[in-house]
């Protein structure tokens, strides 16, 4: 590509080369998110392949935690690659990150499972997830900063919103590849070996991404600053050792990105997990439902990005957090109504009690999946929650055994962790649906969207995606505008990846653990509702509006 013109084509637009920069940077990031999301979409299958020595419930938690491991290290990647990006440059930093991401994903497709190489399999898998997380920690800040530093004043929300679409488009692309592979191989072969294909074909996407990014030039704002000798020699010290900037980092996290992260992961990842693990919707249908909601909703990232250029970043981000906090519970209940009506009816009409001596009942909260429950009271409650059965715990006489009572009738309970046929038969006879029940939403093919049950479920998921686009569309522009050029990459990357990597990335495992410990399929929603509400309060009171900041002058 010819040397990029730094000047704008006019007051209202960008040069052709600069538009290519936006497109190329966004496409490269789509491929990185594709790599990252493959694991989340296939977590249940990966759990069977790499954590086969554990019971199903613990296996699912471990699979989610291995996914979350990539999120846990993202802030460290933000620090490492943010520093490099502020010293060396934006372009070369995200060339490195994309190579790490792509190769880690490709190797997962080749990795032997636990049945073949034993405990080495999950250890290597987690190491690859950590490598992906570190790379992604440096990727987003580079891409967002790079695009924003090419955008004209007054249009940063618009141009950076294309970067914001990449996460959803990457997820959408991963779902399409998974669905195509599932259809081509069949469910049985997909579970055995076909799941590897989406990981292996990512090497093609890696080649395209590297080719695209090699054609890019350095950010003109950064290059000008570097040529003038004004770049930072110690970006970490300047970003976090200076209270004036450190305060902005905290406000960006608590008053913006924390709420954005939990709303985003609830609307995309937890919704998918809720459909599959709680409502018992088959994987093919659940992925199609999410894919359609993303297809319909992705354009709204741009809509809210443009709107943020006109009315500000804060009203849209905080408005999205507030609406989500107020409506998550009714929306998820309506999803149950449409996706599994028999389950909703059973939750309302079937009364299940676990009667036991309180001294024998422990706390079931187990987000890291390492606790092994052996007491009959605990195994009974864990079994019911895994079966999506709402239960209450009733105190029994001191020293008494455990009783499971379904609609007033005592059911024999065997202290088994995996199977309780008598309990299962009793709750199903009382009205709880069986796996594969005809009333559970099911799509025959990708375009089977016009039946009322399917259309209603997609519509509700679409509303969740709209919340995602509200909070996520303007966030890149806001973060870029909060910090000066010399330490921008470092400063914006850390709060972004703590908010999304920790508060957001840990949401599925934590929310599911809350469900398991309470016996209420909706209790996990208190996690995103609480943090979104905190963000609304802190952001409204303390976070500055940034839309009119001239980043070229900072």
C-alpha positions in Angstrom: 0.0 0.0 0.0 1.2 3.5 -0.8 2.3 5.7 2.1 -0.9 6.7 3.9 -2.0 10.3 3.7 -2.2 11.7 7.2 -4.4 14.6 6.1 -8.1 14.2 5.9 -9.9 14.2 2.6 -12.1 16.9 4.0 -13.6 18.2 7.2 -16.3 15.6 7.1 -14.4 12.4 6.0 -11.3 10.4 5.6 -9.0 9.5 2.7 -9.4 6.2 0.8 -6.3 4.8 2.5 -7.6 5.7 6.0 -10.9 4.0 5.3 -8.9 0.9 4.3 -7.2 1.2 7.7 -10.5 1.0 9.5 -11.7 -1.9 7.4 -8.4 -3.9 7.6 -8.0 -3.3 11.3 -11.6 -4.4 12.0 -11.4 -7.5 9.8 -8.2 -8.6 11.5 -9.9 -8.3 14.9 -12.9 -10.3 13.7 -10.6 -13.2 13.1 -9.0 -12.9 16.5 -12.4 -12.9 18.2 -13.4 -15.9 16.1 -10.4 -17.8 17.5 -11.2 -16.7 21.1 -14.9 -17.6 20.9 -14.6 -21.0 19.5 -13.7 -22.3 22.9 -16.6 -20.7 24.6 -19.1 -22.1 22.0 -17.7 -25.6 22.3 -17.1 -25.6 26.1 -19.3 -28.6 26.8 -17.7 -30.8 24.2 -14.2 -29.7 25.3 -15.2 -30.5 28.8 -15.8 -34.1 27.7 -12.6 -34.3 25.7 -10.2 -32.8 28.2 -11.8 -33.2 31.6 -13.2 -36.7 31.2 -12.0 -37.9 34.6 -14.5 -35.7 36.4 -18.3 -36.1 36.9 -20.5 -34.1 34.3 -21.3 -31.2 36.6 -17.7 -30.7 37.7 -16.6 -31.2 34.1 -18.9 -28.4 32.9 -17.5 -26.1 35.5 -13.9 -26.9 34.6 -14.6 -26.4 31.0 -16.1 -22.9 31.8 -13.1 -22.1 34.0 -10.6 -23.1 31.4 -12.5 -20.6 29.1 -12.4 -18.0 32.0 -8.6 -18.6 32.4 -8.1 -16.7 29.1 -10.0 -13.8 30.6 -8.2 -13.8 33.9 -4.8 -13.1 32.2 -6.1 -10.4 29.8 -5.3 -7.5 32.2 -1.7 -8.8 32.3 -1.6 -8.9 28.5 -2.9 -5.4 28.5 0.0 -4.3 30.7 2.6 -6.1 28.7 1.4 -5.3 25.2 0.1 -1.9 26.2 3.6 -0.9 27.3 5.1 -2.2 24.0 2.4 -0.4 22.0 3.1 3.0 23.7 6.9 2.6 23.2 7.3 0.7 19.9 4.0 1.4 18.2 0.5 0.2 17.5 1.0 -1.7 14.3 3.8 -4.0 15.3 2.2 -4.8 18.6 -1.0 -6.1 17.2 0.9 -8.1 14.6 2.5 -10.0 17.5 -0.8 -10.5 19.3 -2.6 -11.9 16.3 0.2 -14.5 15.7 0.0 -15.7 19.3 -3.8 -15.9 19.1 -3.9 -17.7 15.8 -1.2 -20.3 16.6 -2.7 -21.1 20.0 -6.1 -21.8 18.5 -4.7 -23.9 15.7 -2.8 -26.1 18.2 -6.0 -26.7 20.2 -7.3 -28.4 17.1 -4.3 -30.7 17.1 -4.1 -31.4 20.8 -4.7 -35.0 21.9 -7.5 -35.5 24.5 -7.3 -36.7 28.1 -8.0 -40.3 27.1 -4.9 -40.2 24.9 -2.3 -38.3 27.0 -3.9 -38.1 30.4 -3.5 -35.0 32.6 -1.1 -33.4 30.1 -4.1 -32.6 27.9 -6.0 -30.2 30.2 -2.6 -28.7 31.3 -1.6 -27.9 27.7 -5.2 -26.7 26.9 -5.1 -24.2 29.8 -1.6 -23.0 28.8 -3.0 -22.3 25.3 -6.0 -20.5 26.8 -3.6 -18.4 28.8 -1.6 -17.5 25.7 -4.7 -16.5 23.9 -5.8 -14.3 26.8 -2.5 -12.6 27.0 -2.6 -11.8 23.3 -6.2 -10.6 23.4 -5.2 -8.3 26.3 -2.9 -6.5 23.9 -5.1 -6.8 20.8 -8.2 -4.7 21.6 -6.4 -1.6 23.0 -4.1 -1.6 19.9 -7.0 -1.9 17.4 -9.2 0.6 19.1 -6.4 3.1 19.6 -5.2 2.7 16.0 -8.6 3.3 14.5 -9.4 6.2 16.8 -6.1 7.9 16.0 -7.1 7.8 12.3 -10.6 9.1 12.8 -11.6 12.8 12.4 -12.9 14.7 15.4 -16.7 14.3 15.7 -16.7 10.8 14.1 -14.7 8.7 16.6 -17.8 7.0 17.9 -18.7 6.1 14.4 -15.4 4.7 13.3 -14.5 2.9 16.5 -17.9 1.3 16.5 -16.7 -0.9 13.6 -14.1 -2.3 16.0 -16.9 -2.9 18.4 -18.7 -5.0 15.9 -15.8 -7.4 15.6 -16.4 -9.2 18.9 -20.0 -10.0 17.8 -19.0 -10.7 14.2 -16.2 -13.0 15.5 -18.7 -14.9 17.6 -21.2 -15.0 14.7 -18.5 -16.4 12.4 -17.5 -19.0 14.9 -21.2 -20.1 15.3 -21.6 -20.4 11.5 -18.5 -22.5 11.2 -19.6 -24.7 14.1 -23.1 -25.1 12.7 -21.8 -25.9 9.2 -19.3 -28.5 10.6 -22.0 -30.0 12.8 -24.3 -30.4 9.8 -21.6 -31.9 7.6 -20.3 -34.4 10.2 -23.4 -35.2 12.2 -23.7 -34.7 16.0 -22.0 -38.0 16.9 -18.9 -37.5 14.8 -18.8 -33.8 15.7 -18.6 -34.7 19.4 -15.8 -37.2 18.7 -13.5 -35.4 16.2 -15.5 -32.9 14.1 -15.1 -30.2 16.8 -11.5 -29.9 15.9 -12.2 -28.6 12.4 -13.2 -25.0 13.4 -10.0 -24.7 15.3 -7.9 -26.1 12.4 -9.4 -23.9 9.7 -8.5 -20.8 11.8 -5.0 -21.1 10.4 -6.4 -19.8 7.1 -8.0 -16.8 8.9 -4.6 -16.2 10.6 -2.9 -16.0 7.2 -5.5 -13.5 5.9 -5.2 -11.4 9.1 -1.4 -11.2 9.0 -1.4 -10.3 5.4 -3.9 -7.5 6.1 -2.0 -6.1 9.0 1.3 -6.2 7.2 -0.2 -3.7 4.7 -1.0 -1.1 7.4 1.2 1.8 8.4 1.7 3.2 11.9 -0.8 5.5 13.4 -0.1 9.1 12.2 -0.7 10.6 15.7 1.7 8.2 17.3 4.3 8.5 14.5 4.2 12.3 14.8 4.6 12.1 18.5 7.5 9.6 18.2 9.2 11.7 15.5 9.1 14.7 17.9 10.6 12.7 20.7 7.6 13.0 22.9 6.7 9.3 23.4 6.7 7.9 26.9 9.8 6.0 28.1 7.9 4.6 31.1 4.2 4.2 30.2 3.4 2.0 33.2 4.7 4.5 35.7 3.0 7.4 33.9 -0.3 5.5 33.6 -0.7 4.0 37.0 1.9 5.8 39.2 0.3 9.2 38.6 -2.9 9.6 40.6 -4.4 12.1 38.1 -4.3 9.4 35.4 -4.8 6.5 37.8 -8.0 8.0 39.0 -9.3 8.1 35.4 -8.3 4.4 35.0 -10.5 3.5 38.1 -13.4 5.6 36.9 -13.2 4.1 33.5 -13.4 0.6 35.1 -16.0 1.1 37.8 -18.1 3.8 36.0 -18.0 2.3 32.5 -16.4 -0.9 31.6 -17.5 -3.0 34.5 -21.1 -2.6 33.7 -20.5 -2.9 30.0 -18.6 -6.2 30.5 -21.4 -7.9 32.5 -24.1 -6.7 30.1 -22.1 -7.9 27.1 -21.4 -11.3 28.5 -24.9 -11.8 29.8 -26.4 -10.9 26.4 -24.1 -13.2 24.4 -22.4 -15.9 26.4 -24.7 -16.4 29.4 -27.7 -16.4 27.2 -26.2 -19.2 25.1 -25.3 -21.1 28.3 -28.7 -20.5 29.8 -30.4 -22.0 26.8 -28.2 -25.1 26.7 -27.4 -26.0 30.3 -30.5 -24.7 32.1 -33.4 -24.8 29.5 -32.0 -27.9 27.9 -32.2 -26.6 24.4 -30.1 -28.7 22.0 -26.8 -27.2 21.0 -27.7 -26.9 17.3 -30.8 -24.9 18.0 -29.2 -22.8 20.8 -26.4 -21.7 18.5 -28.8 -20.9 15.7 -31.0 -18.8 18.0 -28.0 -16.8 19.1 -26.6 -16.5 15.6 -29.9 -15.0 14.4 -30.1 -12.5 17.2 -26.6 -11.4 16.5 -27.3 -11.1 12.7 -30.3 -8.9 13.4 -28.6 -6.8 16.1 -25.0 -6.3 15.1 -25.7 -3.2 13.0 -26.8 -1.3 16.1 -23.2 -1.1 17.3 -22.8 1.5 14.5 -26.1 3.1 15.3 -25.1 3.8 18.9 -21.6 4.7 17.9 -23.0 7.4 15.7 -25.5 8.5 18.3 -22.7 8.8 20.8 -21.0 11.4 18.5 -24.1 13.5 18.8 -25.3 13.2 22.4 -22.3 11.8 24.2 -20.8 8.5 25.3 -22.2 8.5 28.9 -25.9 8.7 28.2 -25.8 5.6 25.9 -23.5 3.4 27.9 -25.1 4.1 31.3 -28.6 4.0 29.8 -27.8 0.5 28.4 -26.5 -0.6 31.8 -29.6 0.8 33.6 -32.2 -0.7 31.2 -30.4 -4.1 31.3 -30.3 -4.1 35.2 -34.0 -3.4 35.3 -35.1 -5.9 32.6 -32.8 -8.9 32.8 -35.0 -10.9 35.1 -38.3 -10.5 33.1 -36.5 -11.1 29.8 -34.9 -14.3 30.9 -38.2 -15.5 32.4 -39.9 -14.8 29.0 -37.1 -16.8 27.3 -38.0 -19.7 29.5 -41.7 -19.2 28.7 -41.0 -19.5 25.0 -38.0 -21.9 24.8 -39.2 -24.4 27.4 -42.8 -23.7 28.5 -43.1 -27.0 30.4 -40.1 -26.1 32.6 -41.6 -22.7 33.4 -44.9 -24.4 34.3 -43.2 -27.0 36.5 -41.1 -24.3 38.3 -44.4 -22.5 39.2 -46.5 -25.6 40.0 -44.2 -28.3 41.3 -43.0 -28.0 44.9 -39.8 -29.8 45.6 -38.3 -29.9 49.1 -35.0 -31.3 50.4 -35.7 -32.1 54.0 -32.5 -32.5 56.1 -30.8 -31.7 59.3 -29.3 -28.2 58.7 -26.0 -29.4 60.3 -25.6 -31.8 57.3 -26.2 -29.1 54.6 -23.3 -27.1 53.4 -22.8 -24.2 51.0 -23.0 -25.3 47.4 -21.3 -22.2 45.9 -18.6 -23.7 43.8 -17.5 -21.4 41.0 -14.1 -22.9 40.6 -15.4 -26.5 40.5 -12.9 -27.9 42.9 -15.2 -28.8 45.8 -16.5 -32.4 46.0 -19.8 -32.8 47.7 -20.4 -36.0 49.7 -23.0 -35.2 52.3 -26.4 -36.5 51.2 -28.1 -33.1 51.6 -25.5 -31.5 49.3 -25.6 -34.2 46.6 -29.4 -34.1 46.6 -29.5 -30.3 46.1 -26.7 -30.4 43.5 -28.5 -33.1 41.5 -31.7 -31.1 41.5 -30.1 -27.9 40.4 -28.2 -29.7 37.6 -31.6 -31.0 36.4 -33.0 -27.4 36.4 -35.4 -28.3 39.2 -36.3 -25.5 41.6 -36.1 -26.7 45.2 -36.3 -25.4 48.7 -34.3 -26.7 51.7 -36.5 -27.5 54.7 -34.9 -28.1 58.2 -35.3 -31.6 59.4 -34.9 -33.1 62.9 -31.4 -33.3 64.3 -29.6 -36.4 63.1 -32.3 -37.2 60.5 -31.5 -38.4 57.1 -32.3 -36.7 53.8 -35.7 -36.7 52.2 -36.7 -35.4 48.8 -40.4 -34.5 48.8 -42.1 -33.8 45.5 -45.6 -32.2 45.8 -45.9 -33.6 49.3 -44.9 -37.1 48.4 -41.6 -38.5 49.8 -39.3 -40.0 47.2 -36.5 -42.5 48.1 -33.2 -40.8 47.7 -29.9 -42.6 47.1 -26.8 -40.6 47.9 -25.4 -40.8 44.3 -23.7 -37.9 42.6 -24.5 -38.9 39.0 -27.9 -40.5 38.9 -31.0 -40.6 41.0 -33.6 -42.5 38.9 -36.4 -42.3 41.5 -36.0 -38.6 42.0 -35.8 -37.9 38.3 -38.9 -40.0 37.6 -40.8 -38.3 40.4 -40.1 -34.7 39.2 -40.8 -35.7 35.6 -44.1 -37.3 36.6 -45.0 -34.1 38.4 -44.4 -32.0 35.3 -40.7 -31.3 34.7 -39.9 -32.0 31.0 -37.5 -34.7 29.9 -34.4 -33.9 27.8 -35.6 -33.6 24.2 -39.2 -32.9 25.2 -41.3 -31.9 22.2 -42.2 -28.6 23.8 -38.6 -27.4 24.0 -37.8 -25.0 21.2 -36.1 -26.7 18.3 -35.0 -25.5 14.8 -35.1 -28.0 11.9 -32.7 -25.9 9.8 -31.1 -22.4 9.8 -34.1 -20.7 8.2 -36.7 -22.3 10.4 -37.4 -18.9 12.0 -41.1 -18.2 11.3 -42.8 -20.5 13.8 -44.0 -18.4 16.7 -42.0 -20.2 19.4 -38.7 -19.8 17.4 -39.4 -16.2 16.4 -40.4 -15.1 19.9 -37.2 -16.6 21.4 -35.0 -14.9 18.7 -36.8 -11.6 19.4 -36.0 -11.8 23.2 -32.4 -12.7 22.4 -32.3 -9.8 20.0 -33.3 -7.4 22.8 -30.4 -8.6 24.8 -28.1 -8.0 21.9 -29.5 -4.4 21.7 -28.4 -3.9 25.3 -25.0 -5.2 24.3 -24.7 -2.7 21.4 -25.7 0.2 23.6 -23.0 -0.4 26.2 -20.3 -1.6 23.8 -20.8 0.6 20.7 -19.4 3.8 22.2 -17.0 2.3 24.8 -13.8 2.3 22.6 -14.3 6.0 21.7 -14.8 6.9 25.4 -11.7 5.0 26.6 -9.5 6.5 23.8 -10.6 10.0 24.7 -10.0 9.7 28.4 -6.2 9.3 28.1 -3.3 11.2 26.4 -1.6 9.7 23.3 1.7 9.0 25.0 0.1 6.5 27.4 -3.2 5.8 25.7 -2.6 2.2 24.7 -1.5 1.2 28.3 -4.1 3.3 30.1 -7.2 2.2 28.2 -6.3 -1.5 27.9 -6.1 -2.3 31.6 -9.6 -1.1 32.7 -11.1 -2.6 29.5 -9.7 -6.0 30.2 -10.4 -6.0 33.9 -14.0 -5.0 33.2 -14.4 -7.5 30.4 -11.9 -10.2 31.3 -12.7 -10.4 35.0 -16.2 -9.1 35.7 -17.4 -10.3 32.3 -15.3 -13.4 31.6 -16.0 -14.9 35.0 -19.8 -14.3 34.7 -20.9 -17.6 33.2 -19.1 -19.8 35.7 -20.1 -17.6 38.7 -23.7 -17.2 37.6 -24.1 -20.9 37.1 -22.6 -21.5 40.5 -25.1 -19.2 42.0 -27.9 -21.1 40.3 -26.5 -24.4 41.6 -26.2 -23.1 45.2 -29.7 -21.6 45.4 -31.9 -23.9 43.3 -33.2 -20.9 41.4 -32.5 -20.9 37.6 -32.7 -17.1 37.6 -30.5 -16.4 40.6 -27.4 -16.1 38.6 -28.7 -12.9 37.0 -28.1 -11.1 40.3 -24.4 -11.0 39.2 -24.8 -8.8 36.1 -27.7 -6.8 37.6 -25.7 -5.8 40.6 -22.5 -4.7 38.8 -24.5 -2.9 36.0 -26.3 -0.9 38.7 -23.1 0.0 40.5 -21.6 1.2 37.1 -24.7 3.4 36.6 -24.3 5.1 39.9 -20.5 5.7 39.7 -20.5 6.6 36.0 -23.4 9.1 36.5 -21.7 10.8 39.5 -18.0 10.8 38.5 -17.2 9.7 34.9 -16.5 12.7 32.6 -18.1 13.1 29.2 -15.4 12.8 26.5 -17.1 13.2 23.1 -15.6 16.7 22.4 -12.1 15.9 23.4 -9.5 16.5 20.7 -7.2 13.5 21.0 -4.7 14.9 18.5 -3.9 17.7 21.0 -3.3 15.3 23.9 
